[in-house]
Amino acid sequence: MLDYLVIAFFAFIGGTARYWLGVWIPAVSGFPLGTLLVNLLGCFIFSWLVKHILSDIDVSARLVLGVGVGFCGALTTFSSFALDTMKLVQSDQIGLAFIYLLLSFFGGLAMTVLGEIIYHRKVTD
């Protein structure tokens, strides 16, 4: 039962952060910049902080679960990504939708790799 509460607590923080980042970073000419940035940030945080840093230091498995599933899960948003893509397509911004898809997919991979690189650089220093 405590796991659920920890996840819910961190999900509240992640969802709130996503909301405020979306408010502070508005769409630019219909391009969903806020959604793109929170998803990229979530990929980095999950790779660097959750997968490596929290796993390396002596923290409880619940904290790792809370930050990974709760915070990162609520911060990132596939549903908004899909909806934003559909909005671009429906407004005949096919090129922009394609760019958004590419930036989301390859940017997410790049941010995950960046998290790995930064972690491994820290370990070898």
N, CA, C and O atoms as CSV, one atom per row, in Angstrom:
chain,resi,resn,atom,element,x,y,z
A,1,MET,N,N,0.817,-1.191,0.000
A,1,MET,CA,C,0.000,0.000,0.000
A,1,MET,C,C,0.866,1.261,0.000
A,1,MET,O,O,0.519,2.257,-0.635
A,2,LEU,N,N,1.984,1.214,0.711
A,2,LEU,CA,C,2.860,2.377,0.764
A,2,LEU,C,C,3.437,2.708,-0.615
A,2,LEU,O,O,3.631,3.879,-0.940
A,3,ASP,N,N,3.712,1.675,-1.429
A,3,ASP,CA,C,4.214,1.924,-2.782
A,3,ASP,C,C,3.255,2.812,-3.565
A,3,ASP,O,O,3.686,3.732,-4.260
A,4,TYR,N,N,1.966,2.543,-3.457
A,4,TYR,CA,C,0.966,3.336,-4.176
A,4,TYR,C,C,0.983,4.791,-3.729
A,4,TYR,O,O,0.856,5.701,-4.549
A,5,LEU,N,N,1.140,5.005,-2.442
A,5,LEU,CA,C,1.175,6.371,-1.919
A,5,LEU,C,C,2.419,7.118,-2.387
A,5,LEU,O,O,2.351,8.301,-2.718
A,6,VAL,N,N,3.545,6.427,-2.413
A,6,VAL,CA,C,4.792,7.042,-2.878
A,6,VAL,C,C,4.666,7.403,-4.354
A,6,VAL,O,O,5.042,8.503,-4.761
A,7,ILE,N,N,4.142,6.485,-5.152
A,7,ILE,CA,C,3.943,6.761,-6.579
A,7,ILE,C,C,2.992,7.941,-6.760
A,7,ILE,O,O,3.254,8.832,-7.569
A,8,ALA,N,N,1.894,7.951,-6.013
A,8,ALA,CA,C,0.916,9.041,-6.125
A,8,ALA,C,C,1.536,10.382,-5.741
A,8,ALA,O,O,1.282,11.391,-6.399
A,9,PHE,N,N,2.340,10.402,-4.692
A,9,PHE,CA,C,2.989,11.638,-4.257
A,9,PHE,C,C,3.897,12.187,-5.356
A,9,PHE,O,O,3.818,13.364,-5.706
A,10,PHE,N,N,4.753,11.329,-5.892
A,10,PHE,CA,C,5.671,11.782,-6.935
A,10,PHE,C,C,4.941,12.077,-8.241
A,10,PHE,O,O,5.362,12.951,-8.998
A,11,ALA,N,N,3.855,11.363,-8.515
A,11,ALA,CA,C,3.055,11.651,-9.709
A,11,ALA,C,C,2.425,13.035,-9.612
A,11,ALA,O,O,2.319,13.749,-10.609
A,12,PHE,N,N,2.012,13.406,-8.411
A,12,PHE,CA,C,1.471,14.751,-8.202
A,12,PHE,C,C,2.518,15.805,-8.557
A,12,PHE,O,O,2.212,16.792,-9.226
A,13,ILE,N,N,3.739,15.593,-8.112
A,13,ILE,CA,C,4.823,16.540,-8.399
A,13,ILE,C,C,5.128,16.560,-9.897
A,13,ILE,O,O,5.264,17.631,-10.489
A,14,GLY,N,N,5.233,15.385,-10.508
A,14,GLY,CA,C,5.531,15.309,-11.941
A,14,GLY,C,C,4.430,15.905,-12.799
A,14,GLY,O,O,4.710,16.629,-13.755
A,15,GLY,N,N,3.184,15.609,-12.467
A,15,GLY,CA,C,2.059,16.159,-13.219
A,15,GLY,C,C,1.957,17.664,-13.073
A,15,GLY,O,O,1.648,18.368,-14.034
A,16,THR,N,N,2.216,18.154,-11.877
A,16,THR,CA,C,2.200,19.599,-11.641
A,16,THR,C,C,3.329,20.275,-12.415
A,16,THR,O,O,3.133,21.336,-13.007
A,17,ALA,N,N,4.503,19.661,-12.409
A,17,ALA,CA,C,5.631,20.208,-13.173
A,17,ALA,C,C,5.302,20.237,-14.662
A,17,ALA,O,O,5.611,21.215,-15.343
A,18,ARG,N,N,4.682,19.181,-15.172
A,18,ARG,CA,C,4.300,19.144,-16.584
A,18,ARG,C,C,3.315,20.262,-16.895
A,18,ARG,O,O,3.451,20.952,-17.906
A,19,TYR,N,N,2.338,20.439,-16.041
A,19,TYR,CA,C,1.344,21.488,-16.258
A,19,TYR,C,C,2.011,22.862,-16.323
A,19,TYR,O,O,1.772,23.627,-17.258
A,20,TRP,N,N,2.846,23.174,-15.330
A,20,TRP,CA,C,3.458,24.499,-15.288
A,20,TRP,C,C,4.453,24.707,-16.414
A,20,TRP,O,O,4.551,25.813,-16.944
A,21,LEU,N,N,5.183,23.691,-16.788
A,21,LEU,CA,C,6.083,23.835,-17.938
A,21,LEU,C,C,5.283,24.086,-19.207
A,21,LEU,O,O,5.702,24.864,-20.065
A,22,GLY,N,N,4.124,23.426,-19.332
A,22,GLY,CA,C,3.251,23.665,-20.478
A,22,GLY,C,C,2.702,25.077,-20.504
A,22,GLY,O,O,2.525,25.658,-21.575
A,23,VAL,N,N,2.432,25.631,-19.337
A,23,VAL,CA,C,1.946,27.014,-19.247
A,23,VAL,C,C,3.071,27.990,-19.589
A,23,VAL,O,O,2.854,28.961,-20.315
A,24,TRP,N,N,4.260,27.737,-19.071
A,24,TRP,CA,C,5.388,28.642,-19.281
A,24,TRP,C,C,5.981,28.542,-20.681
A,24,TRP,O,O,6.580,29.496,-21.179
A,25,ILE,N,N,5.812,27.385,-21.313
A,25,ILE,CA,C,6.369,27.176,-22.650
A,25,ILE,C,C,5.200,26.931,-23.608
A,25,ILE,O,O,4.835,25.783,-23.861
A,26,PRO,N,N,4.625,27.989,-24.131
A,26,PRO,CA,C,3.447,27.818,-24.991
A,26,PRO,C,C,3.821,27.269,-26.369
A,26,PRO,O,O,4.988,27.265,-26.760
A,27,ALA,N,N,2.816,26.813,-27.082
A,27,ALA,CA,C,3.014,26.340,-28.451
A,27,ALA,C,C,3.496,27.507,-29.312
A,27,ALA,O,O,3.067,28.646,-29.127
A,28,VAL,N,N,4.375,27.214,-30.237
A,28,VAL,CA,C,4.908,28.223,-31.147
A,28,VAL,C,C,4.388,27.904,-32.545
A,28,VAL,O,O,4.764,26.891,-33.134
A,29,SER,N,N,3.537,28.752,-33.067
A,29,SER,CA,C,2.922,28.536,-34.388
A,29,SER,C,C,2.280,27.158,-34.481
A,29,SER,O,O,2.382,26.486,-35.508
A,30,GLY,N,N,1.627,26.746,-33.416
A,30,GLY,CA,C,0.961,25.448,-33.396
A,30,GLY,C,C,1.861,24.293,-32.999
A,30,GLY,O,O,1.382,23.183,-32.770
A,31,PHE,N,N,3.172,24.543,-32.914
A,31,PHE,CA,C,4.112,23.476,-32.556
A,31,PHE,C,C,4.111,23.291,-31.041
A,31,PHE,O,O,4.355,24.249,-30.307
A,32,PRO,N,N,3.841,22.073,-30.559
A,32,PRO,CA,C,3.715,21.811,-29.115
A,32,PRO,C,C,5.070,21.713,-28.408
A,32,PRO,O,O,5.487,20.635,-27.984
A,33,LEU,N,N,5.733,22.833,-28.292
A,33,LEU,CA,C,7.075,22.871,-27.716
A,33,LEU,C,C,7.094,22.396,-26.266
A,33,LEU,O,O,8.016,21.686,-25.862
A,34,GLY,N,N,6.093,22.777,-25.482
A,34,GLY,CA,C,6.053,22.367,-24.076
A,34,GLY,C,C,6.003,20.859,-23.909
A,34,GLY,O,O,6.737,20.295,-23.097
A,35,THR,N,N,5.139,20.204,-24.676
A,35,THR,CA,C,5.035,18.741,-24.599
A,35,THR,C,C,6.335,18.086,-25.026
A,35,THR,O,O,6.796,17.136,-24.394
A,36,LEU,N,N,6.929,18.595,-26.102
A,36,LEU,CA,C,8.197,18.044,-26.570
A,36,LEU,C,C,9.261,18.155,-25.483
A,36,LEU,O,O,9.970,17.188,-25.204
A,37,LEU,N,N,9.372,19.331,-24.869
A,37,LEU,CA,C,10.422,19.533,-23.867
A,37,LEU,C,C,10.219,18.688,-22.613
A,37,LEU,O,O,11.191,18.160,-22.072
A,38,VAL,N,N,8.970,18.544,-22.134
A,38,VAL,CA,C,8.778,17.714,-20.938
A,38,VAL,C,C,9.072,16.250,-21.244
A,38,VAL,O,O,9.597,15.534,-20.391
A,39,ASN,N,N,8.739,15.798,-22.446
A,39,ASN,CA,C,9.035,14.412,-22.792
A,39,ASN,C,C,10.540,14.174,-22.911
A,39,ASN,O,O,11.045,13.140,-22.474
A,40,LEU,N,N,11.248,15.126,-23.498
A,40,LEU,CA,C,12.705,14.994,-23.601
A,40,LEU,C,C,13.356,15.050,-22.219
A,40,LEU,O,O,14.257,14.268,-21.918
A,41,LEU,N,N,12.897,15.974,-21.389
A,41,LEU,CA,C,13.411,16.076,-20.021
A,41,LEU,C,C,13.153,14.782,-19.250
A,41,LEU,O,O,14.026,14.308,-18.522
A,42,GLY,N,N,11.972,14.219,-19.405
A,42,GLY,CA,C,11.637,12.964,-18.734
A,42,GLY,C,C,12.541,11.822,-19.154
A,42,GLY,O,O,12.932,10.999,-18.326
A,43,CYS,N,N,12.879,11.764,-20.448
A,43,CYS,CA,C,13.798,10.719,-20.926
A,43,CYS,C,C,15.163,10.861,-20.272
A,43,CYS,O,O,15.767,9.872,-19.856
A,44,PHE,N,N,15.647,12.098,-20.184
A,44,PHE,CA,C,16.941,12.334,-19.556
A,44,PHE,C,C,16.911,11.977,-18.075
A,44,PHE,O,O,17.789,11.266,-17.586
A,45,ILE,N,N,15.901,12.472,-17.363
A,45,ILE,CA,C,15.802,12.219,-15.921
A,45,ILE,C,C,15.720,10.726,-15.642
A,45,ILE,O,O,16.373,10.223,-14.727
A,46,PHE,N,N,14.924,10.022,-16.425
A,46,PHE,CA,C,14.775,8.591,-16.184
A,46,PHE,C,C,16.093,7.863,-16.403
A,46,PHE,O,O,16.464,7.000,-15.607
A,47,SER,N,N,16.799,8.202,-17.468
A,47,SER,CA,C,18.068,7.534,-17.766
A,47,SER,C,C,19.141,7.877,-16.747
A,47,SER,O,O,19.794,6.985,-16.205
A,48,TRP,N,N,19.324,9.147,-16.487
A,48,TRP,CA,C,20.427,9.575,-15.633
A,48,TRP,C,C,20.117,9.394,-14.153
A,48,TRP,O,O,20.869,8.739,-13.432
A,49,LEU,N,N,19.013,9.972,-13.703
A,49,LEU,CA,C,18.727,9.982,-12.270
A,49,LEU,C,C,18.192,8.648,-11.777
A,49,LEU,O,O,18.716,8.085,-10.816
A,50,VAL,N,N,17.172,8.149,-12.416
A,50,VAL,CA,C,16.513,6.940,-11.911
A,50,VAL,C,C,17.350,5.703,-12.173
A,50,VAL,O,O,17.616,4.924,-11.257
A,51,LYS,N,N,17.765,5.518,-13.414
A,51,LYS,CA,C,18.471,4.290,-13.765
A,51,LYS,C,C,19.855,4.213,-13.127
A,51,LYS,O,O,20.322,3.125,-12.790
A,52,HIS,N,N,20.502,5.343,-12.962
A,52,HIS,CA,C,21.885,5.308,-12.500
A,52,HIS,C,C,22.096,5.916,-11.115
A,52,HIS,O,O,22.492,5.213,-10.185
A,53,ILE,N,N,21.841,7.185,-10.974
A,53,ILE,CA,C,22.204,7.877,-9.730
A,53,ILE,C,C,21.484,7.278,-8.526
A,53,ILE,O,O,22.125,6.908,-7.542
A,54,LEU,N,N,20.155,7.182,-8.596
A,54,LEU,CA,C,19.416,6.645,-7.448
A,54,LEU,C,C,19.715,5.168,-7.222
A,54,LEU,O,O,19.637,4.682,-6.094
A,55,SER,N,N,20.053,4.462,-8.284
A,55,SER,CA,C,20.382,3.046,-8.134
A,55,SER,C,C,21.761,2.850,-7.519
A,55,SER,O,O,22.023,1.821,-6.897
A,56,ASP,N,N,22.645,3.832,-7.690
A,56,ASP,CA,C,24.007,3.721,-7.173
A,56,ASP,C,C,24.132,4.108,-5.709
A,56,ASP,O,O,24.960,3.554,-4.985
A,57,ILE,N,N,23.327,5.043,-5.278
A,57,ILE,CA,C,23.431,5.468,-3.886
A,57,ILE,C,C,22.451,4.659,-3.046
A,57,ILE,O,O,21.551,4.001,-3.567
A,58,ASP,N,N,22.642,4.724,-1.781
A,58,ASP,CA,C,21.835,3.903,-0.882
A,58,ASP,C,C,20.509,4.594,-0.576
A,58,ASP,O,O,20.347,5.212,0.477
A,59,VAL,N,N,19.560,4.482,-1.510
A,59,VAL,CA,C,18.213,5.007,-1.283
A,59,VAL,C,C,17.242,3.839,-1.362
A,59,VAL,O,O,17.552,2.785,-1.917
A,60,SER,N,N,16.097,4.044,-0.812
A,60,SER,CA,C,15.123,2.953,-0.789
A,60,SER,C,C,14.592,2.683,-2.189
A,60,SER,O,O,14.538,3.570,-3.041
A,61,ALA,N,N,14.209,1.449,-2.396
A,61,ALA,CA,C,13.597,1.062,-3.667
A,61,ALA,C,C,12.316,1.852,-3.897
A,61,ALA,O,O,11.940,2.104,-5.041
A,62,ARG,N,N,11.649,2.240,-2.827
A,62,ARG,CA,C,10.420,3.040,-2.953
A,62,ARG,C,C,10.708,4.412,-3.553
A,62,ARG,O,O,9.918,4.914,-4.353
A,63,LEU,N,N,11.822,5.018,-3.180
A,63,LEU,CA,C,12.170,6.317,-3.744
A,63,LEU,C,C,12.433,6.187,-5.240
A,63,LEU,O,O,11.973,7.012,-6.030
A,64,VAL,N,N,13.166,5.162,-5.622
A,64,VAL,CA,C,13.427,4.915,-7.044
A,64,VAL,C,C,12.110,4.690,-7.779
A,64,VAL,O,O,11.903,5.231,-8.865
A,65,LEU,N,N,11.226,3.900,-7.194
A,65,LEU,CA,C,9.908,3.650,-7.776
A,65,LEU,C,C,9.115,4.950,-7.887
A,65,LEU,O,O,8.492,5.213,-8.916
A,66,GLY,N,N,9.136,5.752,-6.845
A,66,GLY,CA,C,8.396,7.014,-6.849
A,66,GLY,C,C,8.885,7.982,-7.905
A,66,GLY,O,O,8.085,8.579,-8.625
A,67,VAL,N,N,10.195,8.142,-8.000
A,67,VAL,CA,C,10.750,9.075,-8.981
A,67,VAL,C,C,10.565,8.532,-10.396
A,67,VAL,O,O,10.206,9.277,-11.308
A,68,GLY,N,N,10.809,7.244,-10.576
A,68,GLY,CA,C,10.702,6.659,-11.916
A,68,GLY,C,C,9.279,6.556,-12.418
A,68,GLY,O,O,8.926,7.148,-13.438
A,69,VAL,N,N,8.465,5.806,-11.704
A,69,VAL,CA,C,7.084,5.571,-12.139
A,69,VAL,C,C,6.211,6.789,-11.871
A,69,VAL,O,O,5.437,7.205,-12.733
A,70,GLY,N,N,6.336,7.359,-10.681
A,70,GLY,CA,C,5.476,8.481,-10.312
A,70,GLY,C,C,5.855,9.774,-11.011
A,70,GLY,O,O,5.083,10.298,-11.815
A,71,PHE,N,N,7.045,10.295,-10.708
A,71,PHE,CA,C,7.440,11.596,-11.253
A,71,PHE,C,C,7.628,11.550,-12.765
A,71,PHE,O,O,6.996,12.315,-13.493
A,72,CYS,N,N,8.494,10.657,-13.241
A,72,CYS,CA,C,8.764,10.604,-14.686
A,72,CYS,C,C,7.528,10.177,-15.473
A,72,CYS,O,O,7.278,10.674,-16.571
A,73,GLY,N,N,6.761,9.256,-14.906
A,73,GLY,CA,C,5.543,8.818,-15.580
A,73,GLY,C,C,4.528,9.931,-15.727
A,73,GLY,O,O,3.850,10.019,-16.751
A,74,ALA,N,N,4.411,10.779,-14.725
A,74,ALA,CA,C,3.452,11.885,-14.787
A,74,ALA,C,C,4.014,13.090,-15.541
A,74,ALA,O,O,3.262,13.852,-16.148
A,75,LEU,N,N,5.325,13.258,-15.501
A,75,LEU,CA,C,5.943,14.369,-16.228
A,75,LEU,C,C,5.824,14.161,-17.732
A,75,LEU,O,O,5.445,15.074,-18.465
A,76,THR,N,N,6.145,12.970,-18.178
A,76,THR,CA,C,6.077,12.676,-19.608
A,76,THR,C,C,4.648,12.320,-19.981
A,76,THR,O,O,3.857,11.906,-19.133
A,77,THR,N,N,4.330,12.484,-21.253
A,77,THR,CA,C,2.948,12.276,-21.642
A,77,THR,C,C,2.828,11.795,-23.078
A,77,THR,O,O,3.014,12.568,-24.018
A,78,PHE,N,N,2.521,10.539,-23.241
A,78,PHE,CA,C,2.300,10.015,-24.585
A,78,PHE,C,C,0.963,10.478,-25.135
A,78,PHE,O,O,0.837,10.729,-26.333
A,79,SER,N,N,-0.032,10.592,-24.273
A,79,SER,CA,C,-1.362,10.988,-24.747
A,79,SER,C,C,-1.351,12.410,-25.307
A,79,SER,O,O,-1.961,12.662,-26.346
A,80,SER,N,N,-0.674,13.336,-24.644
A,80,SER,CA,C,-0.577,14.700,-25.177
A,80,SER,C,C,0.245,14.721,-26.459
A,80,SER,O,O,-0.069,15.464,-27.388
A,81,PHE,N,N,1.287,13.914,-26.510
A,81,PHE,CA,C,2.097,13.789,-27.720
A,81,PHE,C,C,1.227,13.337,-28.890
A,81,PHE,O,O,1.289,13.923,-29.971
A,82,ALA,N,N,0.419,12.304,-28.683
A,82,ALA,CA,C,-0.449,11.790,-29.745
A,82,ALA,C,C,-1.500,12.825,-30.146
A,82,ALA,O,O,-1.753,13.031,-31.333
A,83,LEU,N,N,-2.105,13.468,-29.163
A,83,LEU,CA,C,-3.126,14.480,-29.444
A,83,LEU,C,C,-2.529,15.676,-30.185
A,83,LEU,O,O,-3.118,16.171,-31.146
A,84,ASP,N,N,-1.365,16.138,-29.739
A,84,ASP,CA,C,-0.713,17.265,-30.408
A,84,ASP,C,C,-0.358,16.925,-31.850
A,84,ASP,O,O,-0.498,17.760,-32.743
A,85,THR,N,N,0.102,15.699,-32.075
A,85,THR,CA,C,0.415,15.263,-33.435
A,85,THR,C,C,-0.843,15.272,-34.294
A,85,THR,O,O,-0.820,15.750,-35.428
A,86,MET,N,N,-1.935,14.746,-33.760
A,86,MET,CA,C,-3.193,14.711,-34.503
A,86,MET,C,C,-3.697,16.124,-34.805
A,86,MET,O,O,-4.222,16.375,-35.890
A,87,LYS,N,N,-3.542,17.042,-33.856
A,87,LYS,CA,C,-3.960,18.431,-34.091
A,87,LYS,C,C,-3.173,19.052,-35.244
A,87,LYS,O,O,-3.735,19.766,-36.074
A,88,LEU,N,N,-1.872,18.776,-35.289
A,88,LEU,CA,C,-1.056,19.294,-36.383
A,88,LEU,C,C,-1.513,18.717,-37.721
A,88,LEU,O,O,-1.615,19.445,-38.709
A,89,VAL,N,N,-1.787,17.426,-37.755
A,89,VAL,CA,C,-2.251,16.776,-38.987
A,89,VAL,C,C,-3.601,17.353,-39.408
A,89,VAL,O,O,-3.803,17.670,-40.580
A,90,GLN,N,N,-4.518,17.489,-38.462
A,90,GLN,CA,C,-5.854,17.998,-38.783
A,90,GLN,C,C,-5.842,19.453,-39.232
A,90,GLN,O,O,-6.749,19.891,-39.940
A,91,SER,N,N,-4.829,20.201,-38.831
A,91,SER,CA,C,-4.730,21.592,-39.277
A,91,SER,C,C,-3.836,21.713,-40.514
A,91,SER,O,O,-3.343,22.793,-40.840
A,92,ASP,N,N,-3.638,20.580,-41.194
A,92,ASP,CA,C,-2.857,20.521,-42.440
A,92,ASP,C,C,-1.412,20.975,-42.274
A,92,ASP,O,O,-0.807,21.494,-43.212
A,93,GLN,N,N,-0.869,20.779,-41.094
A,93,GLN,CA,C,0.543,21.064,-40.848
A,93,GLN,C,C,1.302,19.729,-40.815
A,93,GLN,O,O,1.931,19.371,-39.819
A,94,ILE,N,N,1.219,19.018,-41.931
A,94,ILE,CA,C,1.789,17.672,-42.025
A,94,ILE,C,C,3.303,17.704,-41.817
A,94,ILE,O,O,3.855,16.860,-41.111
A,95,GLY,N,N,3.962,18.669,-42.426
A,95,GLY,CA,C,5.416,18.782,-42.269
A,95,GLY,C,C,5.811,19.011,-40.820
A,95,GLY,O,O,6.762,18.409,-40.322
A,96,LEU,N,N,5.074,19.885,-40.149
A,96,LEU,CA,C,5.346,20.163,-38.741
A,96,LEU,C,C,5.063,18.935,-37.877
A,96,LEU,O,O,5.790,18.661,-36.922
A,97,ALA,N,N,4.007,18.200,-38.215
A,97,ALA,CA,C,3.695,16.965,-37.486
A,97,ALA,C,C,4.827,15.956,-37.649
A,97,ALA,O,O,5.208,15.285,-36.690
A,98,PHE,N,N,5.362,15.850,-38.859
A,98,PHE,CA,C,6.456,14.918,-39.119
A,98,PHE,C,C,7.708,15.328,-38.341
A,98,PHE,O,O,8.390,14.482,-37.762
A,99,ILE,N,N,8.004,16.620,-38.331
A,99,ILE,CA,C,9.154,17.121,-37.564
A,99,ILE,C,C,8.963,16.824,-36.080
A,99,ILE,O,O,9.898,16.407,-35.396
A,100,TYR,N,N,7.748,17.040,-35.590
A,100,TYR,CA,C,7.438,16.770,-34.183
A,100,TYR,C,C,7.645,15.293,-33.854
A,100,TYR,O,O,8.214,14.956,-32.816
A,101,LEU,N,N,7.182,14.416,-34.742
A,101,LEU,CA,C,7.379,12.977,-34.537
A,101,LEU,C,C,8.867,12.632,-34.488
A,101,LEU,O,O,9.316,11.904,-33.603
A,102,LEU,N,N,9.620,13.160,-35.443
A,102,LEU,CA,C,11.058,12.874,-35.485
A,102,LEU,C,C,11.783,13.425,-34.258
A,102,LEU,O,O,12.598,12.734,-33.647
A,103,LEU,N,N,11.478,14.676,-33.903
A,103,LEU,CA,C,12.127,15.270,-32.728
A,103,LEU,C,C,11.770,14.520,-31.453
A,103,LEU,O,O,12.618,14.331,-30.580
A,104,SER,N,N,10.531,14.098,-31.345
A,104,SER,CA,C,10.100,13.367,-30.147
A,104,SER,C,C,10.808,12.023,-30.050
A,104,SER,O,O,11.343,11.672,-28.998
A,105,PHE,N,N,10.811,11.280,-31.139
A,105,PHE,CA,C,11.397,9.939,-31.105
A,105,PHE,C,C,12.920,9.996,-30.968
A,105,PHE,O,O,13.490,9.444,-30.027
A,106,PHE,N,N,13.567,10.668,-31.917
A,106,PHE,CA,C,15.029,10.691,-31.893
A,106,PHE,C,C,15.568,11.580,-30.769
A,106,PHE,O,O,16.634,11.306,-30.218
A,107,GLY,N,N,14.836,12.637,-30.431
A,107,GLY,CA,C,15.233,13.470,-29.300
A,107,GLY,C,C,15.154,12.703,-27.995
A,107,GLY,O,O,16.027,12.838,-27.138
A,108,GLY,N,N,14.100,11.889,-27.837
A,108,GLY,CA,C,13.970,11.055,-26.641
A,108,GLY,C,C,15.112,10.063,-26.519
A,108,GLY,O,O,15.667,9.862,-25.439
A,109,LEU,N,N,15.455,9.443,-27.645
A,109,LEU,CA,C,16.599,8.523,-27.635
A,109,LEU,C,C,17.892,9.271,-27.308
A,109,LEU,O,O,18.713,8.792,-26.525
A,110,ALA,N,N,18.066,10.442,-27.908
A,110,ALA,CA,C,19.282,11.228,-27.666
A,110,ALA,C,C,19.390,11.654,-26.204
A,110,ALA,O,O,20.478,11.615,-25.629
A,111,MET,N,N,18.285,12.055,-25.603
A,111,MET,CA,C,18.319,12.460,-24.196
A,111,MET,C,C,18.599,11.269,-23.283
A,111,MET,O,O,19.263,11.413,-22.256
A,112,THR,N,N,18.100,10.110,-23.651
A,112,THR,CA,C,18.393,8.898,-22.885
A,112,THR,C,C,19.879,8.567,-22.976
A,112,THR,O,O,20.512,8.239,-21.972
A,113,VAL,N,N,20.428,8.654,-24.181
A,113,VAL,CA,C,21.863,8.411,-24.374
A,113,VAL,C,C,22.677,9.465,-23.625
A,113,VAL,O,O,23.697,9.138,-23.017
A,114,LEU,N,N,22.241,10.717,-23.662
A,114,LEU,CA,C,22.943,11.776,-22.933
A,114,LEU,C,C,22.986,11.477,-21.435
A,114,LEU,O,O,24.013,11.685,-20.790
A,115,GLY,N,N,21.887,10.995,-20.887
A,115,GLY,CA,C,21.870,10.596,-19.482
A,115,GLY,C,C,22.892,9.509,-19.196
A,115,GLY,O,O,23.577,9.535,-18.173
A,116,GLU,N,N,22.984,8.554,-20.112
A,116,GLU,CA,C,23.978,7.477,-19.973
A,116,GLU,C,C,25.401,8.040,-20.029
A,116,GLU,O,O,26.246,7.689,-19.205
A,117,ILE,N,N,25.654,8.907,-20.998
A,117,ILE,CA,C,26.996,9.469,-21.176
A,117,ILE,C,C,27.412,10.280,-19.953
A,117,ILE,O,O,28.523,10.123,-19.447
A,118,ILE,N,N,26.529,11.135,-19.486
A,118,ILE,CA,C,26.856,11.962,-18.315
A,118,ILE,C,C,27.105,11.089,-17.096
A,118,ILE,O,O,28.028,11.353,-16.324
A,119,TYR,N,N,26.304,10.064,-16.915
A,119,TYR,CA,C,26.510,9.161,-15.783
A,119,TYR,C,C,27.861,8.465,-15.889
A,119,TYR,O,O,28.631,8.459,-14.928
A,120,HIS,N,N,28.154,7.884,-17.041
A,120,HIS,CA,C,29.399,7.127,-17.185
A,120,HIS,C,C,30.621,8.033,-17.113
A,120,HIS,O,O,31.680,7.600,-16.661
A,121,ARG,N,N,30.493,9.270,-17.547
A,121,ARG,CA,C,31.597,10.222,-17.429
A,121,ARG,C,C,31.861,10.521,-15.957
A,121,ARG,O,O,33.015,10.633,-15.543
A,122,LYS,N,N,30.790,10.650,-15.161
A,122,LYS,CA,C,30.925,10.894,-13.720
A,122,LYS,C,C,31.609,9.709,-13.043
A,122,LYS,O,O,32.453,9.886,-12.164
A,123,VAL,N,N,31.239,8.514,-13.456
A,123,VAL,CA,C,31.780,7.306,-12.837
A,123,VAL,C,C,33.263,7.157,-13.134
A,123,VAL,O,O,34.029,6.736,-12.267
A,124,THR,N,N,33.679,7.500,-14.356
A,124,THR,CA,C,35.080,7.308,-14.723
A,124,THR,C,C,35.984,8.432,-14.244
A,124,THR,O,O,37.205,8.275,-14.236
A,125,ASP,N,N,35.409,9.566,-13.844
A,125,ASP,CA,C,36.243,10.684,-13.352
A,125,ASP,C,C,36.712,10.458,-11.943
A,125,ASP,O,O,37.418,11.299,-11.386
